[in-house]
Amino acid sequence: MKLEHRSGSPSFSNPAKTRAEFTYSMVLNRIKVIVLGLYVGLRKGEIDLLPWSAVRFDSGVIRIEATEYFAPKTEHSIGDVPVEPEILELLRGFRARTKSPFVVPAGRRKPTHATSHQYYRCEPVFDRVLVWLRKHGVRGQKPLHALRKEYGSLIHEKFDLVTAKELLRHSSVAITAAHYVENRKRGTIGLGALLAPDRNGVQQCLLKLGDSADAGRDDFTYCFPIWHGEFSPFVRRGG
């Protein structure tokens, strides 16, 4: 007996296609985590519970604020993070492919209320990203947080320490200076061009990953030209 797709239920009429779609969604989730950490500088908990409603496509920002499930780390953590047009376009493509209210779906793992003991709904996704980051030279106790630190360092290099403090949403410049190596501007790090459609087809690669033989590959390095040659931040900085 063949079960057909009805009312949003998965189709079992083609097991191979179902497995490929599942693998595709898992790879996309890992890519989303890296994009939000490295290109937007979000914290792990912010990525974990980021709703699509926080992605303000019209104003070009991601709004971090308290929700039913998420409590910001401090009052300074609340704010708008500017997002480059290329990243917004990528997120727009991701949005069109999911029915989840969260940017990173987590299957049957449900969020807890903000006042409850916190756990990460996306822990399985984070675990796979951690493995991938370590495989590609990211050392330290918190490889995922290293993406946010790299974002802060790039903002500091391109603009100044105050801008880095504001975009990282730290409570003081001292905190930023202690962890990240001087025009107060609304800035982005300028990495979005690496995902532009005319650069190695990277954006199409991300959005059409499931349509190719690469959908089953766990190593999606080719989707991130920043990891190659002179663009490799963690090689350049020694991890």
ROLUMZA-695015 format. One record per atom (N, C-alpha, C): x, y, z; atom name. Coordinates in Angstrom, 2 decimals, padded with zeros to 5 digits. Example, Ala and Ser with C-alpha at 12.3 -4.5 7.8 and 13.67 -1.06 7.14 Angstrom:
BEGIN
px_py_pz_site
013.19_-005.69_007.80_N
012.30_-004.50_007.80_CA
013.20_-003.30_007.80_C
012.85_-002.25_007.08_N
013.67_-001.06_007.14_CA
012.90_000.03_007.87_C
***
This chain:
BEGIN
px_py_pz_site
000.84_-001.19_000.00_N
000.00_000.00_000.00_CA
000.88_001.25_000.00_C
000.55_002.17_-000.88_N
001.32_003.40_-000.97_CA
000.58_004.54_-000.28_C
001.27_005.22_000.60_N
000.68_006.37_001.29_CA
001.03_007.63_000.52_C
000.03_008.41_000.19_N
000.25_009.62_-000.58_CA
000.27_010.84_000.32_C
000.80_011.90_-000.20_N
000.90_013.16_000.55_CA
-000.48_013.79_000.72_C
-000.88_014.01_001.98_N
-002.14_014.67_002.26_CA
-002.01_015.55_003.49_C
-002.58_016.75_003.41_N
-002.66_017.67_004.55_CA
-001.32_017.90_005.23_C
-000.27_018.03_004.44_N
001.03_018.34_005.01_CA
001.77_017.14_005.56_C
001.24_015.93_005.43_N
001.91_014.74_005.92_CA
002.96_014.31_004.92_C
004.05_013.65_005.39_N
005.10_013.22_004.48_CA
004.60_012.14_003.54_C
005.15_012.10_002.36_N
004.78_011.09_001.38_CA
005.71_009.90_001.48_C
005.13_008.69_001.46_N
005.93_007.48_001.52_CA
005.86_006.71_000.21_C
005.27_007.34_-000.83_N
005.15_006.66_-002.11_CA
006.50_006.55_-002.79_C
007.45_007.38_-002.41_N
008.79_007.34_-002.97_CA
009.80_007.48_-001.85_C
010.17_006.36_-001.21_N
011.09_006.41_-000.06_CA
012.40_007.11_-000.36_C
012.96_006.90_-001.54_N
014.24_007.51_-001.88_CA
014.12_009.04_-001.91_C
013.01_009.51_-002.47_N
012.79_010.95_-002.52_CA
012.58_011.51_-001.13_C
011.86_010.76_-000.29_N
011.61_011.21_001.08_CA
012.92_011.34_001.85_C
013.82_010.36_001.70_N
015.11_010.41_002.38_CA
015.93_011.59_001.87_C
015.90_011.83_000.57_N
016.67_012.94_-000.01_CA
016.15_014.27_000.51_C
014.83_014.41_000.62_N
014.24_015.64_001.12_CA
014.61_015.86_002.58_C
014.63_014.76_003.36_N
015.00_014.87_004.77_CA
016.46_015.30_004.91_C
017.33_014.68_004.12_N
018.75_015.03_004.15_CA
018.95_016.48_003.75_C
018.23_016.89_002.74_N
018.30_018.26_002.26_CA
017.93_019.25_003.36_C
016.84_018.98_004.07_N
016.39_019.88_005.12_CA
017.40_019.93_006.26_C
018.02_018.80_006.57_N
019.01_018.78_007.64_CA
020.23_019.61_007.27_C
020.70_019.49_006.04_N
021.85_020.27_005.58_CA
021.52_021.76_005.58_C
020.32_022.11_005.13_N
019.92_023.52_005.13_CA
019.91_024.09_006.55_C
019.46_023.30_007.51_N
019.43_023.77_008.90_CA
020.83_024.08_009.40_C
021.80_023.26_009.03_N
023.18_023.51_009.46_CA
023.71_024.77_008.80_C
023.38_024.96_007.54_N
023.81_026.16_006.83_CA
023.19_027.40_007.46_C
021.93_027.32_007.86_N
021.27_028.46_008.51_CA
022.00_028.85_009.80_C
022.40_027.86_010.57_N
023.10_028.13_011.83_CA
024.40_028.87_011.57_C
025.16_028.43_010.57_N
026.43_029.08_010.25_CA
026.20_030.49_009.73_C
025.21_030.68_008.88_N
024.91_032.00_008.34_CA
024.52_032.96_009.45_C
023.64_032.52_010.37_N
023.19_033.39_011.45_CA
024.29_033.69_012.46_C
025.22_032.75_012.64_N
026.32_032.97_013.57_CA
027.42_033.84_012.98_C
027.87_033.50_011.78_N
029.02_034.18_011.16_CA
028.63_035.46_010.43_C
027.50_035.47_009.74_N
027.12_036.61_008.92_CA
026.24_037.62_009.65_C
025.61_037.20_010.76_N
024.73_038.10_011.52_CA
025.19_038.25_012.97_C
026.01_037.34_013.47_N
026.57_037.46_014.81_CA
025.62_037.11_015.93_C
024.66_036.22_015.67_N
023.71_035.86_016.72_CA
024.30_034.85_017.69_C
023.79_034.89_018.91_N
024.18_033.93_019.93_CA
023.47_032.60_019.68_C
023.99_031.57_020.31_N
023.42_030.24_020.15_CA
021.94_030.20_020.53_C
021.61_030.78_021.69_N
020.22_030.79_022.14_CA
019.32_031.61_021.24_C
019.87_032.67_020.64_N
019.10_033.50_019.72_CA
018.79_032.75_018.43_C
019.78_032.01_017.95_N
019.56_031.18_016.76_CA
018.53_030.10_017.04_C
018.66_029.49_018.19_N
017.80_028.36_018.56_CA
016.32_028.71_018.53_C
015.98_029.92_018.96_N
014.57_030.30_019.11_CA
014.18_031.49_018.24_C
014.94_031.71_017.17_N
014.66_032.86_016.29_CA
013.42_032.58_015.43_C
012.35_033.37_015.61_N
011.16_033.18_014.78_CA
011.29_033.94_013.46_C
010.59_033.48_012.47_N
010.62_034.18_011.18_CA
010.10_035.61_011.31_C
009.22_035.84_012.27_N
008.68_037.19_012.46_CA
009.76_038.18_012.87_C
010.91_037.69_013.36_N
012.01_038.56_013.76_CA
012.83_039.03_012.56_C
012.67_038.34_011.43_N
013.41_038.71_010.23_CA
012.58_039.75_009.48_C
012.99_041.01_009.59_N
012.24_042.12_009.00_CA
012.80_042.40_007.59_C
012.22_041.71_006.63_N
012.73_041.82_005.26_CA
012.62_043.25_004.72_C
011.56_043.95_005.07_N
011.36_045.31_004.55_CA
012.38_046.31_005.08_C
012.74_046.19_006.34_N
013.70_047.13_006.95_CA
015.12_046.60_006.97_C
015.33_045.35_006.56_N
016.68_044.80_006.46_CA
017.37_044.54_007.77_C
016.60_044.10_008.76_N
017.20_043.80_010.07_CA
016.61_042.50_010.62_C
017.32_041.95_011.59_N
016.77_040.88_012.42_CA
016.58_041.47_013.81_C
015.36_041.39_014.31_N
015.01_041.98_015.60_CA
015.15_040.94_016.69_C
016.01_041.22_017.67_N
016.16_040.34_018.83_CA
015.40_040.95_019.98_C
014.40_040.24_020.47_N
013.58_040.73_021.57_CA
012.95_039.54_022.28_C
012.33_039.82_023.43_N
011.71_038.76_024.21_CA
010.49_038.20_023.46_C
010.32_036.89_023.54_N
009.14_036.24_022.97_CA
008.58_035.28_024.02_C
007.57_034.56_023.64_N
006.99_033.57_024.55_CA
008.02_032.54_024.98_C
008.95_032.23_024.10_N
009.91_031.17_024.38_CA
011.32_031.67_024.64_C
011.59_032.93_024.35_N
012.96_033.42_024.42_CA
013.08_034.63_025.33_C
014.07_034.59_026.23_N
014.39_035.72_027.10_CA
015.79_036.20_026.73_C
015.95_037.45_026.29_N
017.28_037.96_025.93_CA
018.25_037.85_027.10_C
019.52_037.71_026.79_N
020.54_037.53_027.82_CA
020.55_038.70_028.79_C
020.50_039.92_028.28_N
020.39_041.14_029.10_CA
019.52_042.13_028.33_C
019.20_043.25_028.94_N
018.42_044.27_028.24_CA
019.19_044.84_027.05_C
020.52_044.78_027.14_N
021.35_045.28_026.05_CA
021.32_044.34_024.84_C
020.89_043.11_025.08_N
020.83_042.13_023.99_CA
019.68_042.42_023.04_C
018.72_043.22_023.49_N
017.56_043.55_022.66_CA
017.97_044.60_021.62_C
017.59_044.38_020.38_N
017.92_045.36_019.36_CA
017.80_044.82_017.96_C
018.04_045.69_016.98_N
018.00_045.32_015.57_CA
019.42_045.08_015.06_C
019.60_043.98_014.38_N
020.90_043.68_013.77_CA
020.75_043.84_012.26_C
021.47_044.78_011.65_N
021.36_044.96_010.20_CA
021.87_043.74_009.45_C
021.18_043.42_008.36_N
021.52_042.23_007.58_CA
021.75_042.64_006.13_C
022.81_042.14_005.54_N
023.13_042.48_004.17_CA
022.08_041.96_003.20_C
021.87_042.66_002.08_N
020.84_042.26_001.12_CA
020.97_040.82_000.64_C
022.21_040.38_000.43_N
022.40_039.01_-000.06_CA
021.96_037.98_000.97_C
022.21_038.29_002.25_N
021.79_037.38_003.30_CA
020.27_037.37_003.41_C
019.66_038.55_003.29_N
018.20_038.63_003.33_CA
017.58_037.82_002.19_C
018.19_037.89_001.01_N
017.66_037.14_-000.12_CA
017.78_035.64_000.13_C
018.88_035.25_000.73_N
019.07_033.84_001.08_CA
018.01_033.40_002.09_C
017.79_034.23_003.11_N
016.78_033.91_004.12_CA
015.38_033.89_003.51_C
015.14_034.76_002.55_N
013.83_034.77_001.88_CA
013.59_033.43_001.16_C
014.64_032.92_000.55_N
014.52_031.61_-000.10_CA
014.27_030.51_000.90_C
014.96_030.55_002.04_N
014.73_029.56_003.08_CA
013.30_029.64_003.60_C
012.82_030.90_003.76_N
011.46_031.10_004.30_CA
010.42_030.45_003.41_C
010.62_030.52_002.13_N
009.64_029.98_001.19_CA
009.58_028.45_001.21_C
010.58_027.83_001.83_N
010.66_026.38_001.81_CA
010.24_025.72_003.12_C
009.71_026.49_004.06_N
009.36_025.89_005.35_CA
008.03_026.42_005.86_C
007.37_025.60_006.67_N
006.15_026.03_007.34_CA
006.40_026.27_008.83_C
007.63_026.04_009.27_N
007.95_026.22_010.68_CA
007.94_027.70_011.05_C
007.48_028.05_012.25_N
007.54_029.45_012.70_CA
008.95_029.88_013.06_C
009.86_028.89_013.20_N
011.24_029.18_013.56_CA
012.14_029.10_012.33_C
013.17_029.94_012.30_N
014.10_029.94_011.18_CA
014.78_028.59_011.04_C
015.16_028.01_012.18_N
015.77_026.68_012.17_CA
014.78_025.70_012.77_C
014.12_024.89_011.97_N
013.17_023.90_012.50_CA
013.91_022.85_013.33_C
013.18_022.20_014.21_N
013.81_021.18_015.06_CA
012.96_019.93_015.16_C
012.24_019.62_014.10_N
011.43_018.41_014.11_CA
010.42_018.40_015.23_C
010.44_017.34_016.01_N
009.47_017.19_017.10_CA
009.95_017.80_018.41_C
011.15_018.35_018.42_N
011.66_018.98_019.65_CA
010.98_020.33_019.83_C
010.22_020.46_020.90_N
009.43_021.66_021.14_CA
010.18_022.66_022.01_C
009.91_023.94_021.82_N
010.55_024.96_022.67_CA
009.89_024.98_024.04_C
010.65_025.38_025.04_N
010.08_025.57_026.37_CA
009.81_027.06_026.56_C
008.99_027.39_027.52_N
008.70_028.80_027.77_CA
009.93_029.48_028.35_C
010.01_030.78_028.15_N
011.21_031.54_028.52_CA
011.54_031.43_029.99_C
010.54_031.14_030.83_N
010.79_031.06_032.27_CA
011.20_029.66_032.71_C
011.13_028.71_031.80_N
011.48_027.33_032.14_CA
012.98_027.09_032.02_C
013.40_025.93_032.52_N
014.80_025.54_032.38_CA
015.12_025.44_030.89_C
016.17_026.13_030.48_N
016.47_026.18_029.05_CA
017.16_024.93_028.55_C
016.71_024.50_027.41_N
017.45_023.51_026.65_CA
017.38_023.96_025.20_C
018.27_023.44_024.38_N
018.29_023.88_022.99_CA
017.47_022.94_022.13_C
016.42_023.47_021.50_N
015.61_022.65_020.61_CA
016.43_022.17_019.42_C
017.43_022.98_019.03_N
018.24_022.65_017.85_CA
019.55_021.94_018.21_C
019.61_021.35_019.38_N
020.86_020.73_019.82_CA
021.42_019.72_018.81_C
020.58_018.85_018.22_N
021.12_017.92_017.21_CA
021.76_018.65_016.03_C
021.17_019.76_015.61_N
021.73_020.55_014.52_CA
023.05_021.18_014.97_C
023.06_021.76_016.16_N
024.27_022.38_016.69_CA
025.41_021.36_016.79_C
025.09_020.16_017.20_N
026.11_019.12_017.34_CA
026.79_018.82_016.00_C
025.98_018.74_014.94_N
026.55_018.45_013.62_CA
027.37_019.63_013.10_C
026.91_020.84_013.38_N
027.67_022.03_012.99_CA
028.99_022.08_013.74_C
028.97_021.73_015.02_N
030.19_021.72_015.83_CA
031.22_020.77_015.23_C
030.77_019.58_014.84_N
031.67_018.62_014.21_CA
032.27_019.20_012.94_C
031.41_019.82_012.13_N
031.87_020.41_010.87_CA
032.88_021.53_011.10_C
032.62_022.39_012.11_N
033.52_023.49_012.40_CA
034.88_022.98_012.87_C
034.88_022.00_013.73_N
036.15_021.44_014.21_CA
036.92_020.80_013.05_C
036.21_020.17_012.17_N
036.84_019.54_011.00_CA
037.52_020.58_010.12_C
037.00_021.82_010.14_N
037.53_022.86_009.28_CA
038.32_023.92_010.05_C
038.93_023.50_011.15_N
039.94_024.33_011.80_CA
039.49_025.26_012.90_C
038.22_025.16_013.33_N
037.75_026.04_014.40_CA
038.01_025.35_015.74_C
038.92_025.91_016.51_N
039.27_025.30_017.79_CA
038.63_026.07_018.94_C
038.94_025.68_020.17_N
038.36_026.34_021.33_CA
037.22_025.52_021.90_C
036.78_025.91_023.09_N
035.73_025.17_023.78_CA
034.35_025.40_023.17_C
034.15_026.54_022.52_N
032.84_026.86_021.97_CA
032.96_027.25_020.49_C
033.10_026.26_019.62_N
033.26_026.55_018.19_CA
032.12_027.35_017.60_C
030.91_027.09_018.06_N
029.77_027.83_017.52_CA
029.85_029.30_017.89_C
030.28_029.58_019.12_N
030.43_030.98_019.55_CA
031.56_031.66_018.81_C
032.50_030.86_018.29_N
033.61_031.43_017.52_CA
033.09_032.15_016.27_C
031.95_031.71_015.74_N
031.37_032.39_014.58_CA
030.97_033.81_014.95_C
030.34_033.97_016.10_N
029.94_035.30_016.57_CA
031.16_036.17_016.86_C
032.19_035.58_017.43_N
033.41_036.33_017.72_CA
034.08_036.78_016.43_C
034.06_035.92_015.42_N
034.64_036.30_014.13_CA
033.85_037.46_013.51_C
032.54_037.39_013.62_N
031.68_038.48_013.15_CA
032.06_039.79_013.84_C
032.22_039.75_015.17_N
032.60_040.93_015.93_CA
033.96_041.47_015.53_C
034.90_040.56_015.30_N
036.25_040.98_014.90_CA
036.23_041.66_013.53_C
035.44_041.13_012.61_N
035.36_041.72_011.28_CA
034.67_043.10_011.31_C
033.65_043.23_012.15_N
032.99_044.53_012.32_CA
033.99_045.54_012.89_C
034.78_045.10_013.88_N
035.78_045.98_014.49_CA
036.81_046.43_013.46_C
037.26_045.51_012.61_N
038.25_045.83_011.60_CA
037.69_046.81_010.57_C
036.45_046.61_010.16_N
035.86_047.44_009.10_CA
035.37_048.79_009.61_C
034.89_048.83_010.86_N
034.34_050.06_011.41_CA
035.14_050.49_012.63_C
034.70_050.14_013.82_N
035.40_050.51_015.04_CA
034.86_049.69_016.20_C
035.47_049.90_017.36_N
035.11_049.11_018.53_CA
033.68_049.41_018.99_C
033.28_050.67_018.92_N
031.94_051.05_019.36_CA
030.87_050.40_018.48_C
031.11_050.38_017.18_N
030.16_049.74_016.27_CA
030.07_048.25_016.56_C
031.21_047.63_016.81_N
031.21_046.20_017.15_CA
030.41_045.96_018.43_C
030.60_046.81_019.41_N
029.87_046.69_020.67_CA
028.37_046.79_020.43_C
027.94_047.74_019.59_N
026.52_047.94_019.35_CA
025.90_046.78_018.57_C
026.60_046.29_017.56_N
026.04_045.21_016.75_CA
026.09_043.87_017.46_C
027.06_043.71_018.36_N
027.10_042.49_019.18_CA
026.14_042.60_020.34_C
025.66_043.83_020.59_N
024.70_044.09_021.65_CA
025.29_043.73_023.02_C
026.51_044.21_023.25_N
027.16_044.06_024.54_CA
026.74_045.22_025.45_C
026.87_045.00_026.75_N
026.50_046.04_027.70_CA
027.57_047.13_027.83_C
028.80_046.83_027.42_N
029.87_047.83_027.51_CA
030.94_047.56_026.47_C
031.67_048.61_026.12_N
032.79_048.47_025.19_CA
033.87_047.58_025.78_C
034.00_047.62_027.11_N
035.03_046.82_027.77_CA
034.84_045.33_027.48_C
033.60_044.88_027.48_N
033.33_043.47_027.19_CA
033.75_043.14_025.77_C
033.41_044.02_024.83_N
033.78_043.80_023.44_CA
035.29_043.79_023.27_C
035.97_044.76_023.89_N
037.42_044.88_023.77_CA
038.14_043.68_024.36_C
037.54_043.08_025.37_N
038.19_041.96_026.05_CA
038.19_040.70_025.19_C
037.28_040.64_024.23_N
037.14_039.40_023.46_CA
037.31_039.58_021.96_C
037.36_040.82_021.44_N
037.40_041.03_020.00_CA
038.53_042.00_019.61_C
039.45_041.38_018.69_N
040.69_041.99_018.23_CA
040.54_042.90_017.01_C
038.99_051.75_015.71_N
037.95_052.66_016.23_CA
037.29_053.36_015.10_C
033.41_056.97_014.06_N
032.44_056.59_013.17_CA
031.39_055.60_013.74_C
030.66_055.74_014.41_N
029.51_054.97_014.83_CA
028.58_054.85_013.64_C
028.43_053.69_013.07_N
027.67_053.49_011.85_CA
026.79_052.26_011.97_C
025.77_052.26_011.14_N
024.98_051.05_011.01_CA
025.70_050.20_009.98_C
026.37_049.19_010.40_N
027.24_048.47_009.48_CA
026.97_047.00_009.38_C
027.44_046.44_008.29_N
027.45_044.99_008.11_CA
028.88_044.61_007.78_C
029.20_043.35_007.82_N
030.59_042.93_007.68_CA
031.06_042.80_006.25_C
030.15_042.90_005.28_N
030.55_042.86_003.89_CA
030.80_041.48_003.32_C
030.34_040.44_004.02_N
030.53_039.08_003.52_CA
029.38_038.64_002.62_C
028.33_039.42_002.59_N
027.18_039.04_001.78_CA
027.53_038.86_000.32_C
028.51_039.64_-000.17_N
028.90_039.53_-001.58_CA
029.40_038.14_-001.93_C
029.89_037.41_-000.91_N
030.35_036.06_-001.16_CA
029.21_035.12_-001.49_C
027.99_035.55_-001.16_N
026.82_034.73_-001.45_CA
026.01_035.30_-002.61_C
026.55_036.31_-003.29_N
025.83_036.91_-004.40_CA
025.69_035.91_-005.53_C
024.61_035.98_-006.29_N
024.37_035.02_-007.37_CA
025.47_034.93_-008.40_C
026.22_036.03_-008.60_N
027.24_036.01_-009.64_CA
028.61_035.60_-009.12_C
028.69_035.14_-007.87_N
029.98_034.69_-007.34_CA
029.94_033.19_-007.13_C
030.47_032.47_-008.07_N
030.59_031.01_-007.99_CA
029.25_030.31_-007.81_C
028.16_031.00_-008.07_N
026.85_030.36_-007.95_CA
026.55_029.91_-006.54_C
027.12_030.57_-005.54_N
026.98_030.11_-004.16_CA
025.54_030.17_-003.70_C
024.86_031.28_-004.00_N
023.49_031.42_-003.52_CA
022.59_030.36_-004.12_C
022.75_030.11_-005.43_N
021.96_029.05_-006.04_CA
022.31_027.70_-005.45_C
023.59_027.54_-005.12_N
024.03_026.28_-004.50_CA
023.28_026.02_-003.22_C
023.13_027.07_-002.40_N
022.45_026.91_-001.12_CA
020.97_026.65_-001.30_C
020.35_027.40_-002.21_N
018.91_027.30_-002.36_CA
018.48_026.08_-003.15_C
019.37_025.54_-003.99_N
019.02_024.40_-004.83_CA
019.80_023.14_-004.46_C
020.35_023.16_-003.27_N
021.19_022.06_-002.82_CA
020.48_020.72_-002.94_C
019.21_020.70_-002.61_N
018.46_019.45_-002.62_CA
018.21_018.89_-004.00_C
018.44_019.69_-005.04_N
018.19_019.23_-006.39_CA
019.41_018.59_-007.03_C
020.50_018.46_-006.28_N
021.72_017.93_-006.86_CA
022.20_016.73_-006.10_C
023.24_016.10_-006.65_N
023.81_014.91_-006.00_CA
024.50_015.28_-004.71_C
024.77_016.59_-004.50_N
025.46_017.02_-003.29_CA
024.54_017.08_-002.09_C
023.24_016.81_-002.28_N
022.29_016.95_-001.18_CA
022.64_016.03_-000.02_C
023.26_014.88_-000.30_N
023.58_013.94_000.75_CA
024.93_014.15_001.38_C
025.67_015.15_000.91_N
027.00_015.38_001.45_CA
026.92_016.13_002.76_C
027.61_015.62_003.76_N
027.64_016.29_005.06_CA
028.65_017.43_005.04_C
029.62_017.35_004.10_N
030.62_018.40_003.98_CA
030.13_019.42_002.96_C
029.61_020.56_003.45_N
029.08_021.57_002.56_CA
030.00_022.78_002.51_C
031.32_022.53_002.62_N
032.30_023.60_002.60_CA
032.19_024.43_001.34_C
031.89_023.77_000.22_N
031.84_024.46_-001.05_CA
030.77_025.55_-001.07_C
029.84_025.52_-000.11_N
028.81_026.55_-000.03_CA
029.33_027.82_000.62_C
030.53_027.75_001.25_N
031.06_028.89_001.97_CA
032.44_029.25_001.46_C
032.53_030.09_000.41_N
033.84_030.47_-000.12_CA
034.71_031.16_000.90_C
034.11_031.69_001.99_N
034.93_032.32_003.04_CA
035.89_031.32_003.65_C
035.60_030.03_003.50_N
036.47_029.02_004.10_CA
037.64_028.65_003.19_C
037.72_029.23_002.02_N
038.75_028.84_001.07_CA
039.82_029.92_000.97_C
041.09_029.50_000.91_N
042.19_030.40_000.67_CA
042.23_031.59_001.60_C
042.39_032.77_001.01_N
042.54_034.00_001.79_CA
041.27_034.36_002.54_C
040.14_033.76_002.18_N
038.89_034.10_002.83_CA
038.66_033.27_004.09_C
039.57_032.37_004.41_N
039.36_031.51_005.56_CA
039.70_032.25_006.84_C
038.71_032.73_007.60_N
038.99_033.56_008.77_CA
039.71_032.83_009.88_C
039.37_031.56_010.08_N
039.95_030.84_011.21_CA
041.35_030.36_010.90_C
041.67_030.18_009.63_N
043.06_029.89_009.24_CA
043.87_031.17_009.38_C
043.29_032.29_008.91_N
043.98_033.57_008.97_CA
044.27_034.00_010.39_C
043.34_033.68_011.30_N
043.50_034.10_012.69_CA
044.11_033.00_013.56_C
044.36_031.86_012.97_N
044.92_030.77_013.75_CA
043.92_030.16_014.68_C
042.60_030.18_014.30_N
041.54_029.56_015.12_CA
041.08_030.47_016.19_C
***
